[in-house]
Amino acid sequence: MKLVYQQLLALLSMIAIVLVLLGVSFSRMTKEYVYQNTWTSLEKYANSLVEQSVRVSPDNPSHVNFDSESLLNSEVLLRNQSVHFTVYNRDNTAIFPDNVYISKIKHSDWQKLQQGKIVQKVTDQQTHATSGRAEPAMTDILKPYFYTDNHNRKHLVAVVKVGAYVSNINSNIAKINANLTRALLVASLVAMLLAFLIARYLTLRIDRLRRATNQIANGNYDVQVPSKNRDEVDDLANDFNNMARSLQESKAEIQRQEQRRKEFMADAAHEMRTPLTTINGLLEGLAYDAIPEESKSESIDLMRNETKRLIRLVNENLDYEKIRNNQIILNKQQFNAIDTLNRLAEQLSQKAAAKNDTISIQGGTDIEVYADYDRFVQIMFNITQNAIQFTENGQIVVLAQRGYQETIFKISDTGIGMTKKQLANIWERFYKADPSRTNTKYGESGLGLAIVHQLVLLHDGKIEVTSKPKQGTTFTVIFPDKKSVE
């Protein structure tokens, strides 16, 4: 049995127990109410009988007359309502109706009546000892009546006993109980039907979530559960949809990373194979004396450069991983960026001249920056060298300026530029925006910009790139001040 139906059964069981207890309590209360109401009505009948039939002489309270004709008329009227009455005089003798079989009031009840108390009682069915006649069960009220003389003394005048058949009262109670039972049964059936429909509705919604979860388990992350944002189940559906979207994005990212891993392995193998092939060919030429004597010095220089290229490739890979895993410690300090940029321009002037490029530093003479000096040099060097590499007969401008609690650097070139697709991937390791220019004499590895990106993030900074094909590229690097970082 499903959990919702188990809870439904438990709830209905509790409701059934409560209804039974309420029904029993209400039945008892109804019985007491009906008897109390009957006794109140009988008391009113008794008062009416005394007012109509009992006559007391003002001069002699002991002289009491009873109007027989009025009593007979009252008897006829009350008999139609299944009400019977008996009138007793002060000597506990029944004077109406005139029936020899009417017994006297019990001594204990008579004492209460003499004290002015009203006696309410229910008598079971019994057989008269003298006549052998069966007397039905009755509910009776015995009420005394007193006359107060001029000396403020009370005299018992009469006792009226008015009774109704218990069977009639029980019949009314039975009808009330029957109506109550039918109402409870109908209410229970309606409640069970509504509860079943609600439970069925909730179960269907939960089953929909369960089926969607099975699809997720089978690897289908492109699934969404409809939600109307009405209750906790819809909240759960929203959380499930968010989870599915997250898994879908993670799956896409894993696939993309796997593709990048394959490309990385291929690119890394290609980057290492080229210098190794060159070195191996030169070594074989030297070993077999296939290289002319005048070219040996040039071959050795070439092998030395290729070896340095391999060492640089390995070091950049190690450096990149250390930066990504936060395994390097930055020694941040405040220094003049313009002086550093001027020195970088001097170092790269020869490379720029080889491409007929010019490098200019703009922004004044004193622009302070808060950064790790060595890493700052590495960032600016890589970006500027990248600009030189993709620019011929052009200009590279490095602009430094102060912002609000930050230092901004813009490195612009007039080179070949990049497309939107290339811009989206330039931070990837071994990615080359222009594969045709990989084999330059500067030994481009495709790691420079990836390292730059990680170093800027490590400084809590920002780096952005804007570019258009054949219109040049602009790198914007922002270093926050010490106050904003803290």
N, C-alpha and C positions, 0 to 999 in steps of 0.2 A: 504494500500500500504506500502511495506516495506521501511525502511529508505534509503537503497541504491538506490532503484528505485525512491524515492522522490528526492534524490539528483541528480540522473541522469536526471530526468525530468527538474529540475531547471537548471542544467547545459546546457541541450539541448535548453531550452527556451532562455537562455542568448546567446548561440551560434547562435540561429536562429535570434535573434534581431540584433546581431552584423553582421551576414551575410546579412540581409536585408539592414541595414544601409550602409554596404560596397558596396552592389550591387547597391543601389540608387546612392551613391557617384561615383562609378565607371561608371555607366551609364551616369551620367551627365558629368563626365570628358571625357568619350569616345565621347559623342556628341560634346563637345567643341573641342576635339582633331580632330575629323573628319572634322568639319567645318573649323578649322584653317588650316588643311592640304589641304582642298579643295581650300581655298582662296590662299594659297601659290602656289598651282598648277596653279590656274587661273592667278595669277600674272606672273608666268613664261610664260604662253601662251600669255599674253598681251605683255610682253617684246619681245617675238619672233615675234609677229605680227608687232610690230613697226619696228623692225630691218629689216624685210623682205619687208615691203610695204610702209613705210613713207620715202619720199625723201624731204629734205629741201635744198633750194639753199643757198650756203654759202654767196653769195653777197646780197641776199634779203631774210632774215628770214621769211618775211611775205608770201613768195611764197612757198607753200607746195604742193607736188604732192603725190598722193596715187596710188600705183601699184594695179590696179583692178584685174589683172590676178593672182597676188600672193595672194590677199585677197580671191579670189574665190577658189583657191587651198587649202588655209588654212581652209576655211569654210567647204569644203568637208571632209577634214581630221578630223576636230574637231567635225563635226556633228556625225561622227561615234562613237565618245566618249561622245555623248550627251552634248556637250559643244557648246554654242552659243556666238557670240560676235557682238558688234556694235562699229563702229569707228565714233567719233565726231570730227569735226574741231574746231578751236579755237572760232568759233561763236556759238557753242553749237548746231550745225546742224549735223544730222546723214548723213554721206556720204557713209556708207556701213553697211548693205545692203541698196539698194535703195528701201526703203519701206515708203510709205506716212503715214503709221500708227505708225511709231516709234516716240514716243514723246521725247521732249527735257528733258535734265537732270534738276532735281529740282534746284531752285535757291540756296537753302541752301547748297545742295551738290556741286553745281558749284562753290560757293564761297570757299569751302574747297579745291576743286581741283585746283583753281587758286592759292591757298596758298601752293600748292605742297603736299597736304595730299592725302592719299589713302583712299577711301571710301569703307567700307565693309558693305553689307546689305543683308537682307533676305526679300523678298517680298512675300506676300500671293497671293493665286490665285485670279485673278480679271478679270473683263470683260471690254474690251476696249470701251470707251464712243462713239467713232465714228463708228467703224466697228461692234461693238457688239460681237467681237470675244473673247472667253475666253482665258486668258493667264495663264499658270500654275504657280505655286509657284516656285520662283527661288532664288538662292543665287548668288549674284553678287559682283564683285569687279570693282571699277572704278579707273583707274590709269592715272594721267596726265603725259604728256611728254613735256619737254621743250628743246629749243635749245638755247645754249649760244653763243652770237656773239663775235666779236673781242674785243668789249668794255666790255666784261664780264657781259653782260646783258642777262637775261633769257626771252625767248619768248615762250608762250604756243603754242605748235604745234598741238597737238591732245590729245584726251581723248579716251581711249579704255575701253569699258565695256565688261567684259567677265563673263558669267554666266553658271551655271549648274542647272539642275532640282533638286529641293529640294526632290522630290520623290525618286530620285536615292540615294541621300545622306541618307535619312531616311531609305531606304531599306537596305543600308549597316549597318546603326546603328541598325536596327531591327535584322539583322543577328547576329551582335556582341552580342546584348542583349539576343537573343535566345540562342546562344552558351554559354553565361555566365550563363543564367538561368538553362540550362541543366547541366552545370558543377556544379553549386551550388546544384541542386537537387541530382545529383549523389553523390557529396561529403557529403551532408546531410544524404542521405540514408546509405552510407558506414559508416559515423560517428555514426549514430544511431545503426547500426548493431554491430559495434565494441564496442560501449558503452554498448549495451545490453549484449553482450557476456562477457565483463569485469565485468559488474554488476552482471551477473549471476554467474560468477566464484567466485567473492567476496562473494556473498550471500550463495553459497554452502559452502564456507570455514567457514563463520560465523554460518551457520546452523549446521555444524559439531561441532563447539565449543558449540553451544546451546544444542545439543543432549548430548554431553559429560557432560555439566553442569547439565542437568536433571538427568543423571546417578549418579552424585555426590550427588544431592539433595535426590535421592532415597537410598543413603547409599552405592552405589557401587564406592569405591575409587580406585579400580584397573582398571583405564581407562587412556589411553594416547592418545593425539592428535598428528598426524604426523606433523612434522615441517621441512622445508628446510632452515630456517634462511635467508629468502630473504627480508622480509618486516615487517611492524608493526604487521600484523596479525600473522605472524610466531612468533614474539616476544611475542604477547599475548598468543599464543599456548604454548610457552616455559614456560611462567609464570603460565599458567594453569596446565601444567604437573608438575611443581615444587610444586604447591599447592596440586595437587592430591597425589603426593608422600608424601608430608608433612602430609596430612590427613590420608593416609594409615599408615604411621609410628605412627601418634598419635593414630589411632584406635588400632594398635597392642600394643602400650604402655598402652593405657587405659585397654585393655583386660588383659594385663600382670599385671597391677596394681590392677585390680579387682580380679584377681586370687590370687595375693599376699595379698590383703585385706582379702579375705576369709581365706587364710592360716594363716594370722596374727590373725584373730579372733579365729580361731580354736586353734592355738598355744598358744595364750594368755589365752584362757579358760582352755587349758590343763595345762599350767604352774601354773595357780592359783588353779585349781581343785585339783592337787596333794597335795600341802601343806595343803589346806583346808580340804581335806578328811582325811589326817593324823591327823590334829589338832582335827577335829570333832570326829574321832575314839578314840583318847586318852582322850578327854573330856568325852565322853560317858563311857569309861572304868573307869575313875576316879569317875564319877557320880554314877555309879552302883557298885563301889568298886570291879571292875573286875580285877584290876591291883594289883599285889602283892605289899606289902609295900616296899620291897627292890627295886622294879622297878619304883616306883613313881618318884623318883628323876631323873632317866634317862628319863622317859616320859616327865617330865616338861622341861628338857633340850632340848628334841627333839621338843616339841611344841615351845619353845623359838627360836630355829634355823629355824623352818619352818615359824614362824612369821617374823623373820628377812628376810628370803628369799622373802616373800610376799612384805614386805616394800621395799626391794632392787629392786624387779621387778617393782613396781609402780614408784619408784624414777628414775629408769633407763629409763622408758617410758617417764616420764615427762622431764627428762634431754635430751633425744633424740629429742623430739619435740621442746624444747627451742633452741637447737643447730641448727636444720633445719630451724627454723624461725628467726634465728639471734637475739634471745632474751637474749643472754648472752654476757657479755663484757669481752674481753680478756685483762688481765694486763700483757703485754709482757715485758720481761726484759732479760738481759744478765746474764747467770749463768753457773757454771761448771756442765756439764751433767754427768761426771764420778762419782762425789760424789753422785748425785741423783740416778744413776743406781746401785751403790754399796749398798745404803740403800734399794732399791727395792729388790735386790738379797737377802739381809738378811731377809726381810719381807716374801719372797716367799720360803726361804730355807726349811722350814718345809713341805710345800706342795710338793716341788720338792723331798725331801727325802722320802715322802710317796709313790712316784712313782719310787723311785730309780733313780732319775734324778740328774744331776749336772748342776749348773748355773755358767757361767764364764763371766766376763766383760773384754772386750779387747779394746785397743785404746789409751793407755797412761794414764796420770794422770790429764791432763788439756785440755778438749775439751769443748769449749764454744758453747752455743746454745742460740738463741734468740726466746723465747717462753713464754707463760703463764705457770708459774711453776706448779700450781695445775693441769692444763689440760695436761701438758707434762707428769706428773706423772701418770695421768689417762690413757693416751695413751700407755705408755710403760708398765704399770702394766697389762692392759687388754691383750696386745699382748703377754707378757711373760707368764701370767697365761694361756692363750689359748695354748701356746706351751707346758706348763707343762701338761695340761689336755690331750693332744693327743700324749704324749710321755711317754713311759715306758722304764726303764732301758737304758735311752739315755742321751743326752747332749743338753743343751740350751746355745747358745753363743750369747752374745749381743756385737756387734762391733760398736764403735763410731769413726767417722773420719771426717776430714774437707774436704769440696769440694770448688768449686769456688763460693764464696759468699753464702755458704750454709753449713749446718751440716747434715751429713748422718748417719743414724742408721740402722743396719741390725740385725734382730733377727732371728736366724736360729735354727732349731731343727732337731732331727733325728727320728721324730715320724712317724705316719701312712701316712702323706701326703694327697694330694687331687687330684681329677681328674679335667679335664678342665671344665666340667659342674659345679662342686662344686666351682671352682675358680670364675666362672662367677656370682655366686649368694652370695658369702660370705658377701657382704656389705648389704644385705637385712636384714631387721629387723626380728628377730625370726628364721632366717635361721640357720640350724644346719648341718654342713658337715657330722657329724657322729651321726645320730639319736639314735643309740644304746647306746650312752654315754651321754644322756641328764640327767639322774638321778644320777649325781655325787654328792659327799658330798660338792662340792663347789657351788652347786646351779646354774649351767649354765643356763642362760635365753635366749641366742641367740641374745642379744642386744649389747654385748661388742664391736664386730668388727664394727657394724653399727655406734655406737657412735664414735669409733676411726676414722672411715672414715670421718665423718662429722667434727670432731675436727681438723683433719689434713687439710681439705679444708678450714676451718675457719682461719687457720694459713697461708693461701696462699701456703701451702706445697703440697707435692706429697706422695702418698703411693702406692707401688706395691707389688705384691705377685708372687712368683714362687714356684711351688710345683710339685712333682711327687708321685704317690701312692707308699707307703712303702719306700720312699727315703727321706722323710722329707720336711719341708716347710721353706721358707725364706721370711720374711717381710722386705721391704726397705722403710724407712720413711725419708723424706727430709724436713728440716726446713730452709727456706731462711733467710739470714741475714737481719739486719735492713736496710742497705743501698739498697739492691736489692728490698726490699718491698716498700721503699719510692720512 
